[in-house]
Amino acid sequence: MSSPSMEQLEQLLAAAPARVAAAAAIEEIDALDSELLGKNSTLAQVQKSIGTLDAVDKPRVGQAVQAARATLSSLLEGRRSQLEMEEASRSLDTVDVTLEKYEIRRGALHLIQQTIDEVCDIFIGLGYSVAEGPEAELGWYNFDALNTPVTHPSRAESDTLFLEAGKPEDELLLRTQTSPMQARWMELHEPPVYVVVPGKVYRADTIDASHLPVFHQVEGLAVDSHITFSDLKGTLAHFAREFFGPQERVRLRPHFFPFTEPSAELDVSCFVCDGHDNSCRVCGGAGWLEMAGCGMVDPNVFEAVGYDPGTVTGFAFGMGVERMAMVRHGINNIRHFIDNDLRFLGQFG
Ligand code: DAH
């Protein structure tokens, strides 16, 4: 014969499977868990009563309580994991797992900007300032102040993009070079002057493998009381070794620019073959790479900006940024810089 509390426990066990199965949410399982197994449950009460039972009944009731606890626990756990799985698959239904993962890719400076930064850093190391000037420029700064007469071919509309704005006599144009900042800077600063000017320049050119109508230059200007041509050569040699490698040599080839006298073009020895490979992919066998125009500032330029050519001398140079990046990285087509193809740009991140 079973004790009354055992009867209660048996009823509870009999009803449990249906009640647990009917639970439709995890919270209902939690509630059933504390009702059937918690401190105030019938099971707990029966367990508590064991101490008051006869020695004969104790083991039997004890075992029944243990078995009931195991049965109820496994019923509850079974339904709980079922409900958890249902919930998980419900939330999966709302996520399209076939969608492409959305990733924010880390960007990088464009190779042109990286090159400009590197060039400027080298000159900052020599004590130069960095300045920028206007891209829409007056004919005076782009040409006249730079000793370039109205008859000079570069002033023709076939070479220069003139703007239909401002007074016609101002000849507002898109600067064809960064050199006008030489004049602007000297107008505003007393010598000594040591400045580099990076920026965009514009020319009426058709795009091909080595020309863009918009490209970049870095201008340099040094004016002081005893600047000589050797200072120019030494400065550019230092720059070339920093930028291309410690073994590079430079040479200056006579050239003409209106605003420097004498003028030269700067070549750097080919950092790939050093002149030993007739079919070198970088220099084409020449052994030298053309890098910049340069020269000693023409006295007429000093006069145009109000400097006394009797007391100061100086040198200037202008280099093409695209060209330097192409030479340095073996890039064979200038169009890569404007195509914005991430397969190209990503190589310089
Ligand atoms: N502005 C010239 C050009 O675009 C380059 C240049 C040559 C700059 C000689 C200079 C210089 O400062 O001295 O072709």
Residues whose N, C-alpha, C, O or C-beta is under 5 A from the ligand:
A	BS01	DAH	T176 Q177 S179 G220 F257 T260 G293 C294 G295 A316 F317 G318
